[in-house]
Amino acid sequence: MKKTVRNVSIALIIVAAIAFLVVPKILSEKNKTTGDGRQGQQDQTIAVDAYVVKPQNLDNEIATVGTIVANEEVEIRSELPRKITGIYFKEGAFVPKGKILFKLDDSDLLAQLRKLELDEQLQMKQAEREQQLLEKGLFTSEEYDIRQTNIEKIRADIEIIKISIDKTDITAPFSGITGFRNVSDGSFVNNTVVLTTIKDIRKVKVDFSIPEKYVSEFSKGQQITFKVEGYEDEFKGTVVSFDPQLNENTRSIVLRALADNSGSKLLPGSFVKVNLQLSEISDALMIPTEAVVPQQKGQSVFVITNGVAIQKDIEIGNRTEKEVIITSGINQGDTVITTNILRLKNNSKVKVANIF
């Protein structure tokens, strides 16, 4: 038993000695390998595509969104509280200016008019007789003046009744397309009831907003182009007015353009994508949008200098669909990196695969 314990002890001593000699060497080799890996990673060259910054002329254009509005629009109401006795239009149809849309009951007004006209005739006959008596000195001028005043009052009442009778013919104030009819023949209506609507869409208005910084760059008469969902066509319009008040929340100003709609493709309420042409920008430094690196405070790009990527802060201006104007931070002739951006850090070694 003692011999066995002694043999085990000797074996453990031998193993410990081997471990003492071998393990440090293994760890040393491992650390050396790891260090070489890290060094290799630092020295790794990343293949990238690049773009040489060069000046170019740019059509300065604002891309925004807007809404189509009818050129003219009105709610048709009755000025008088009366019953409808006739409807003379079809929903969604074109009606010319002055066309009768609704007829209101005017029977009592016609009766009042007839009574006043008879009163006028009677008063005029009386005035003729009194004038003859006045000429003979048998009638006073004061009484004759009272008669003439009564005649004028009757005539004024006749005019009032005629105006009311005219209002029983509810007509189209301008040419346009009628909306839905909201009442039926026989309905009693007043000025709170919307009978129908009329919209003039032979021309349409396009309302859209632009940022405050562009306020000095637009003027009346400028051309816009816009597109509407459902049509591949590009439509054109002309700026005709603007709201003189800036929106305090968005710091933008609303512009209004007028566009031809003879084809009736443009409907009020439609969402539109608008492009407003401003002055041309000469010698603009533009780079592909994919070269721009967003940061917490602004943007940056990687510029190739002596085979390494140097990160530079930039300021940007207007954008196009694929490019952005750089207003500061880089110069003409700089080479900016456009691919493998996420693998780069400052002073990374790079190799240009393609240059544009």
Backbone torsions as a table, in degrees:
resi	resn	phi	psi	omega
1	MET	NA	-44.9	179.5
2	LYS	-63.9	-35.8	-179.8
3	LYS	-66.1	-39.5	179.9
4	THR	-64.1	-46.4	179.3
5	VAL	-60.6	-40.1	-179.0
6	ARG	-64.8	-41.6	179.4
7	ASN	-62.7	-42.1	178.9
8	VAL	-62.5	-41.9	-179.2
9	SER	-62.9	-41.5	179.4
10	ILE	-63.3	-40.5	-179.5
11	ALA	-63.0	-42.1	-179.8
12	LEU	-64.0	-38.0	179.8
13	ILE	-65.2	-40.0	179.9
14	ILE	-64.7	-45.0	179.5
15	VAL	-60.7	-43.9	-179.5
16	ALA	-62.2	-39.3	179.6
17	ALA	-65.2	-42.2	178.7
18	ILE	-62.3	-44.2	-179.8
19	ALA	-61.4	-39.9	-179.0
20	PHE	-62.6	-34.0	-177.7
21	LEU	-86.1	-36.1	-170.8
22	VAL	-88.7	-46.0	-172.6
23	VAL	-58.1	-46.9	178.0
24	PRO	-57.1	-36.4	179.4
25	LYS	-66.0	-41.5	178.4
26	ILE	-62.5	-46.5	-179.7
27	LEU	-62.3	-38.3	179.0
28	SER	-63.4	-43.2	178.2
29	GLU	-63.8	-39.6	-179.5
30	LYS	-64.5	-45.3	179.8
31	ASN	-63.4	-37.4	179.0
32	LYS	-64.7	-41.8	178.7
33	THR	-64.1	-45.1	180.0
34	THR	-62.2	-44.4	179.2
35	GLY	-61.1	-42.0	178.1
36	ASP	-63.3	-35.3	179.5
37	GLY	-65.7	-43.3	179.7
38	ARG	-65.6	-42.8	179.1
39	GLN	-61.9	-37.3	178.9
40	GLY	-66.5	-38.5	179.2
41	GLN	-65.0	-39.1	179.7
42	GLN	-66.1	-34.3	-177.9
43	ASP	-87.1	1.5	-176.4
44	GLN	-64.7	137.3	177.4
45	THR	-99.5	128.0	-175.6
46	ILE	-100.5	128.8	177.8
47	ALA	-78.8	131.9	-177.4
48	VAL	-139.7	160.7	166.8
49	ASP	-99.0	152.5	-175.8
50	ALA	-139.1	162.6	-178.7
51	TYR	-134.1	128.6	178.7
52	VAL	-87.0	123.1	-177.4
53	VAL	-71.5	126.7	179.3
54	LYS	-142.0	147.0	-178.8
55	PRO	-72.7	148.1	176.7
56	GLN	-152.6	154.2	177.8
57	ASN	-82.8	137.1	-175.0
58	LEU	-128.2	130.9	170.0
59	ASP	-72.6	107.4	-176.9
60	ASN	-70.3	113.2	-171.4
61	GLU	-134.1	136.7	176.2
62	ILE	-101.7	127.9	174.6
63	ALA	-102.8	124.4	-178.5
64	THR	-147.5	-174.2	179.4
65	VAL	-126.3	159.5	-178.5
66	GLY	-156.4	-169.7	-177.0
67	THR	-136.6	141.4	176.6
68	ILE	-85.3	135.2	179.4
69	VAL	-125.9	142.3	177.2
70	ALA	-60.5	145.0	178.8
71	ASN	-61.5	-42.8	173.9
72	GLU	-138.0	143.6	179.8
73	GLU	-150.4	138.3	-178.3
74	VAL	-148.0	146.3	171.0
75	GLU	-93.3	128.1	-179.8
76	ILE	-88.4	121.6	178.8
77	ARG	-131.1	164.0	175.7
78	SER	-94.7	133.8	175.9
79	GLU	-79.5	-17.2	-176.7
80	LEU	-115.7	144.5	174.6
81	PRO	-81.3	96.0	-174.1
82	ARG	-147.4	171.3	179.4
83	LYS	-90.7	138.9	177.0
84	ILE	-77.3	129.1	178.7
85	THR	-114.7	-3.9	179.5
86	GLY	-164.5	141.7	176.0
87	ILE	-126.6	126.2	-168.6
88	TYR	-127.1	37.5	176.4
89	PHE	-149.5	164.2	175.9
90	LYS	-109.5	143.5	179.0
91	GLU	-61.9	137.3	177.3
92	GLY	73.8	13.5	-178.2
93	ALA	-101.9	155.9	175.5
94	PHE	-77.9	134.4	176.4
95	VAL	-127.8	137.7	178.3
96	PRO	-79.7	159.9	177.0
97	LYS	-58.1	133.7	177.5
98	GLY	92.2	-8.6	-179.9
99	LYS	-66.8	137.0	177.3
100	ILE	-73.1	124.2	179.3
101	LEU	-98.4	-43.8	-179.6
102	PHE	-134.0	148.7	172.9
103	LYS	-118.6	129.2	177.7
104	LEU	-100.8	155.4	178.5
105	ASP	-61.7	123.9	-179.3
106	ASP	-125.8	16.5	-174.4
107	SER	-61.2	-42.8	-179.6
108	ASP	-69.6	-34.1	178.5
109	LEU	-67.3	-39.7	177.5
110	LEU	-64.0	-37.6	178.6
111	ALA	-65.9	-42.7	178.0
112	GLN	-63.4	-38.9	178.6
113	LEU	-62.8	-44.4	179.8
114	ARG	-61.3	-42.3	179.5
115	LYS	-62.4	-44.9	-179.5
116	LEU	-65.4	-38.2	178.6
117	GLU	-64.9	-37.7	176.6
118	LEU	-67.3	-40.6	177.3
119	ASP	-61.7	-39.2	179.3
120	GLU	-62.9	-44.1	179.7
121	GLN	-62.1	-43.4	-179.8
122	LEU	-63.2	-45.0	-179.4
123	GLN	-64.7	-36.3	179.4
124	MET	-67.6	-38.8	176.9
125	LYS	-64.5	-41.7	177.9
126	GLN	-62.5	-39.2	-179.6
127	ALA	-66.0	-36.3	178.8
128	GLU	-63.2	-44.2	-179.9
129	ARG	-65.7	-41.9	-178.4
130	GLU	-67.2	-31.0	177.5
131	GLN	-65.8	-39.8	177.5
132	GLN	-63.8	-42.3	178.5
133	LEU	-66.1	-36.2	179.4
134	LEU	-63.9	-38.4	179.7
135	GLU	-67.0	-27.6	179.5
136	LYS	-91.8	0.5	179.6
137	GLY	79.0	16.2	-178.0
138	LEU	-100.1	5.5	-177.3
139	PHE	-147.0	142.0	-176.8
140	THR	-84.4	150.5	179.0
141	SER	-67.6	-29.7	178.5
142	GLU	-63.4	-44.4	179.3
143	GLU	-66.6	-36.0	178.8
144	TYR	-67.0	-39.8	178.3
145	ASP	-63.4	-37.3	177.9
146	ILE	-62.7	-40.8	178.6
147	ARG	-61.6	-44.6	-179.6
148	GLN	-64.4	-37.5	177.8
149	THR	-64.4	-40.2	178.1
150	ASN	-62.1	-39.7	178.7
151	ILE	-63.2	-42.5	179.7
152	GLU	-64.7	-37.6	177.4
153	LYS	-63.7	-42.6	179.1
154	ILE	-62.9	-43.0	179.8
155	ARG	-63.4	-37.3	177.0
156	ALA	-64.9	-41.0	177.6
157	ASP	-63.9	-36.6	177.6
158	ILE	-62.4	-42.4	179.5
159	GLU	-63.5	-40.4	178.9
160	ILE	-62.5	-44.0	179.7
161	ILE	-64.5	-41.2	179.6
162	LYS	-62.7	-38.5	177.5
163	ILE	-62.6	-43.3	178.2
164	SER	-63.6	-39.5	178.2
165	ILE	-63.6	-41.3	177.5
166	ASP	-59.9	-35.4	-178.7
167	LYS	-72.1	-11.9	175.9
168	THR	-77.5	-13.1	170.3
169	ASP	-96.9	104.1	-179.3
170	ILE	-89.8	114.5	-171.6
171	THR	-114.5	165.0	177.1
172	ALA	-74.8	123.2	-179.1
173	PRO	-72.8	-20.7	175.4
174	PHE	-155.7	165.8	179.6
175	SER	-73.3	139.4	-179.6
176	GLY	178.0	-171.0	-179.4
177	ILE	-99.9	130.1	179.2
178	THR	-78.3	152.3	174.7
179	GLY	-95.2	-157.1	178.7
180	PHE	-70.0	148.7	174.3
181	ARG	-88.9	123.7	-174.1
182	ASN	-99.4	0.4	-179.2
183	VAL	-135.4	167.7	179.1
184	SER	-120.2	164.6	175.5
185	ASP	-59.8	129.1	-178.5
186	GLY	98.8	-9.0	179.1
187	SER	-69.1	143.1	173.6
188	PHE	-92.5	126.2	-174.6
189	VAL	-128.0	162.1	172.2
190	ASN	-144.0	-168.3	-173.2
191	ASN	-76.4	-0.5	176.3
192	THR	-92.5	-9.3	-176.0
193	VAL	-97.9	125.5	174.6
194	VAL	-83.8	112.6	-177.0
195	LEU	-76.2	-43.9	176.2
196	THR	-167.2	-175.7	175.9
197	THR	-129.4	158.3	173.4
198	ILE	-131.7	133.6	177.8
199	LYS	-125.7	131.6	172.5
200	ASP	-95.3	108.6	-177.9
201	ILE	-118.4	18.6	173.7
202	ARG	-63.8	-30.1	165.2
203	LYS	-126.7	151.8	178.5
204	VAL	-129.5	155.5	175.0
205	LYS	-97.6	144.4	175.7
206	VAL	-119.3	110.8	179.8
207	ASP	-98.5	129.7	-179.8
208	PHE	-151.0	162.8	-176.8
209	SER	-115.2	148.5	172.6
210	ILE	-130.3	152.5	-179.3
211	PRO	-62.2	154.9	-177.6
212	GLU	-55.8	-34.8	-174.3
213	LYS	-66.7	-14.5	-179.6
214	TYR	-99.7	6.0	-174.8
215	VAL	-57.4	-37.8	-176.8
216	SER	-80.1	-3.7	-172.7
217	GLU	-105.3	2.2	178.4
218	PHE	-119.2	162.8	176.9
219	SER	-154.3	161.7	176.2
220	LYS	-61.8	142.1	-179.6
221	GLY	97.2	-11.2	177.9
222	GLN	-67.9	149.7	-178.4
223	GLN	-91.0	146.0	171.4
224	ILE	-126.3	156.9	168.2
225	THR	-122.0	148.7	179.9
226	PHE	-151.6	157.1	178.6
227	LYS	-124.8	148.7	-178.7
228	VAL	-120.7	141.8	178.1
229	GLU	-57.2	133.2	177.9
230	GLY	99.1	-11.8	179.6
231	TYR	-127.0	137.1	174.6
232	GLU	-83.8	-16.5	-178.4
233	ASP	-63.0	148.7	171.2
234	GLU	-104.2	125.0	-177.2
235	PHE	-99.6	157.5	-178.1
236	LYS	-121.9	151.1	177.0
237	GLY	-150.5	173.6	-178.7
238	THR	-128.6	131.3	177.9
239	VAL	-66.2	124.6	-177.2
240	VAL	-116.0	-21.4	-178.8
241	SER	-163.8	172.9	177.5
242	PHE	-152.4	156.4	177.4
243	ASP	-79.4	124.1	-177.6
244	PRO	-72.6	-3.7	-178.2
245	GLN	-108.8	125.2	174.5
246	LEU	-73.3	145.1	173.3
247	ASN	-73.5	120.1	-174.4
248	GLU	-68.4	-26.9	-177.8
249	ASN	-81.1	-43.8	-176.0
250	THR	-98.8	-9.7	-176.0
251	ARG	51.9	49.3	179.0
252	SER	-132.9	165.5	-179.9
253	ILE	-124.0	141.8	-178.3
254	VAL	-92.2	128.2	175.3
255	LEU	-109.2	153.5	177.9
256	ARG	-127.1	126.9	176.8
257	ALA	-114.3	156.9	178.2
258	LEU	-115.9	133.4	-177.1
259	ALA	-131.8	144.4	176.6
260	ASP	-70.5	139.9	179.6
261	ASN	-136.4	40.1	-177.8
262	SER	-62.4	-23.9	178.0
263	GLY	-86.3	-2.7	178.2
264	SER	58.1	29.0	177.2
265	LYS	-81.8	-26.8	-174.3
266	LEU	-94.3	122.9	-177.1
267	LEU	-112.2	138.5	177.6
268	PRO	-55.8	140.3	-178.9
269	GLY	94.1	-10.6	-178.1
270	SER	-68.3	143.6	174.8
271	PHE	-82.7	132.9	-178.0
272	VAL	-129.9	150.4	172.4
273	LYS	-102.5	120.1	-170.5
274	VAL	-111.4	139.7	170.0
275	ASN	-120.3	122.5	178.6
276	LEU	-109.0	120.8	-178.5
277	GLN	-81.7	121.6	175.2
278	LEU	-104.5	-164.7	-179.4
279	SER	-69.5	153.2	179.8
280	GLU	-73.4	138.5	176.2
281	ILE	-97.9	123.0	-179.7
282	SER	-94.5	144.5	175.6
283	ASP	53.7	44.9	177.8
284	ALA	-78.5	135.4	175.2
285	LEU	-89.6	112.1	-175.5
286	MET	-122.2	144.2	176.7
287	ILE	-134.2	159.7	176.9
288	PRO	-61.6	143.8	-177.8
289	THR	-62.2	-28.3	-177.9
290	GLU	-71.0	-11.6	177.9
291	ALA	-80.9	-16.0	-175.3
292	VAL	-82.1	130.3	179.5
293	VAL	-106.0	113.2	178.1
294	PRO	-66.8	140.1	176.8
295	GLN	-129.8	171.2	-179.3
296	GLN	-61.3	-35.9	179.3
297	LYS	-124.7	73.7	175.8
298	GLY	108.1	-149.6	-177.3
299	GLN	-137.4	163.5	177.0
300	SER	-147.3	171.0	173.7
301	VAL	-139.0	161.7	172.7
302	PHE	-101.4	123.2	179.0
303	VAL	-108.7	134.3	-179.8
304	ILE	-82.1	122.2	177.1
305	THR	-133.1	114.8	179.6
306	ASN	53.8	41.5	174.7
307	GLY	81.4	5.2	177.4
308	VAL	-124.6	156.9	-179.4
309	ALA	-91.3	120.6	178.2
310	ILE	-110.3	122.6	-178.8
311	GLN	-83.1	129.0	-179.0
312	LYS	-127.5	136.5	175.2
313	ASP	-73.8	143.7	-179.0
314	ILE	-135.3	164.0	169.2
315	GLU	-120.5	139.0	-175.0
316	ILE	-113.0	157.4	177.3
317	GLY	-118.4	-133.0	-178.5
318	ASN	-65.7	158.5	178.4
319	ARG	-120.6	152.2	164.2
320	THR	-110.5	-170.8	-178.4
321	GLU	-63.2	-33.8	-174.2
322	LYS	-123.5	-9.6	-175.3
323	GLU	-132.7	163.3	179.1
324	VAL	-135.7	142.8	177.8
325	ILE	-80.5	133.3	175.7
326	ILE	-102.2	119.9	-177.3
327	THR	-93.5	-21.2	175.7
328	SER	-163.0	156.0	176.2
329	GLY	115.5	-30.0	177.3
330	ILE	-135.6	167.1	-175.9
331	ASN	-125.9	165.0	174.3
332	GLN	-57.5	134.9	179.9
333	GLY	93.6	-14.6	175.7
334	ASP	-63.6	149.7	178.3
335	THR	-110.4	112.6	-178.0
336	VAL	-101.4	147.4	-178.3
337	ILE	-87.0	136.8	-176.6
338	THR	-116.6	-11.6	179.8
339	THR	-130.3	163.1	-179.9
340	ASN	57.4	30.4	-177.5
341	ILE	-59.4	-40.2	-174.8
342	LEU	-68.3	-20.9	-179.9
343	ARG	-86.5	-9.9	-173.6
344	LEU	-89.5	150.2	165.8
345	LYS	-140.2	171.6	-177.4
346	ASN	-58.4	131.2	179.4
347	ASN	74.6	15.8	173.1
348	SER	-66.6	140.8	175.8
349	LYS	-77.4	136.8	-177.5
350	VAL	-133.5	155.6	174.2
351	LYS	-129.9	126.4	-176.4
352	VAL	-80.1	119.4	177.3
353	ALA	-87.2	-44.2	179.2
354	ASN	-137.9	140.6	178.9
355	ILE	-128.7	139.0	-175.4
356	PHE	-123.5	NA	NA
